Structure formats: structure tokens, C-alpha cells
Amino acid sequence: MRRFLVAGNWKMNTNRASGAELAGALAVNAPASETGVEVLVCPPYPYLAGISDVVSKSAVQLGAQDVYFEASGAFTGEVSVEMLKDVGCSHVIIGHSERRHVMGETDEMINKKVKAAIAGGLTVVLCVGELLSEREAGKTESVLDTQMAGGLADVSEEDAKDVVIAYEPVWAIGTGVTASPEQAESAHEHLRKWVTSRYNAAFSDKIRILYGGSVKADNAEILMGQPNVDGALVGGASLKPELFIPIIEAARKLANS
Ligand code: PGA
């Protein structure tokens, strides 16, 4: 049985005080004894260390929104895997569509980041997803195949054991337009088949595939209730406890049903 993961991607939002307040509310909601559903928050870099202190005695896990693949040196503005671990991160999001489409990250760069993060012991949340034009051209599955093959190039089954995939159709991110449960399930099923053919059926059965793109309290249960959806990567609705906690609750309800 795959455990649900509900992850909040705060993007370039919050400040030191509001981030600590938000994380504090989540820490109270997810006490250290929590076992059913995993909860992850991914604040901006400057706030990671502070939020780490806030969540350290709870079940809330800490992740970064990106990482650089080199270990140290003259890479102005970049942050290494060791730095993330040093401030308490266990997870890192890699290949988010905003990194791909706003910052121009390629599958090759994403693959280097994936490999560096795995080598350093971070759990990778690898994001994949098609543009609206790609969906309309019937290319969704081939785009996903390319991003999966690129992101996981030279990553063995052993290395991929902690990788989490996030399917985030670009047209659903921050738009209020969610993929229908059928569209999400179809893409997730395709991704799981891809993992079966690249690795094997036993591994494919274990890997978690999150859905992301305008997840909210009122659509979380039906989306996460699809057979191949193992949680959510939430942007906008992760910024307020009253919006995010109901999504965690929806996962708890499904986990206990
Ligand atoms: P959204 O963002 O929930 O605001 O659509 C999701 C994401 O980009 O991870």
C-alpha cells in the first residue's frame, strides 16, 4: 500500500513571519505520532532553516523547491544538496514546470539535479507535465515519456527507490482549471506503465505519483481517490492552513477507508 504524500509548494511566497506561522499550524495538525499521511512543506530558500526549527518536532517534513547539482564552488546564486541537508531538508522538488518554462531548465539539467540529490540522500519530487498545446496536439504521453526518460536517465532502481513523481499538467497550474479525475488518472496510469517498462512491475507498484495543478479542498478527495494518484503537490492552496489542512484531511480519510 502506497502512503499518501501531501506536499505544499510555497513558490516565491510568504515571509519569515507568515511562513513560520503557516508551518506552525501544520505542525500542530500533523503531530509527531502521525503515521497515515506524509506532509511536506517546501518554503523559499531563505526560510528553510527557520521553518526547520518550527516543524522539527512534528511529522511535517521539509523540502526545497530546487537545488543545484554541483557540490560547491563558483556558482553564484545556487544552493547545493549538502546545504539543503544542513538546514534540515529531507526532500527537494526538481523539474517544476516553472523551472522548466520560466527558467529554461532542460531534461539534461534536471537529470543532473536528480542524480546529485539522490547521491546526497534527499528524496526527489520529480515534476513532469505537458503544456496545453501539447495536450491539444495529442502529445501528452510522449511529452511525459520524454521528461521521465530524461529526468531518470542513468538512475537505477536502487537509486530511484525514494523518488516521487509529480504529474502537473502545466495548463492546470495556478489557473484554477484542474485536470478531471479521468484525465489525471489516465496520465498517472501512463506514468506507472512507463515505470514498469523502464524498471519493473514491483517497483512501479511502489513508486508514488502525486497530482498537482489547482488542487483544492473541494477537488482533493476525488483526485487523490483515483487508483494511481498517491497524493498532491499543492501550490496556491498550500499557503493558508485553512486551505491546506482540508487537503491533508482528505488524504487521511482516503488512507483510512
Ligand atoms: P497550484 O500549483 O496548486 O497553485 O496550481 C501547483 C504547483 O505548481 O505545484
Residues whose N, C-alpha, C, O or C-beta is under 5 A from the ligand:
A	BS01	PGA	N9 A172 I173 G174 T175 G212 G213 S214 V215 L233 V234 G235 G236 A237
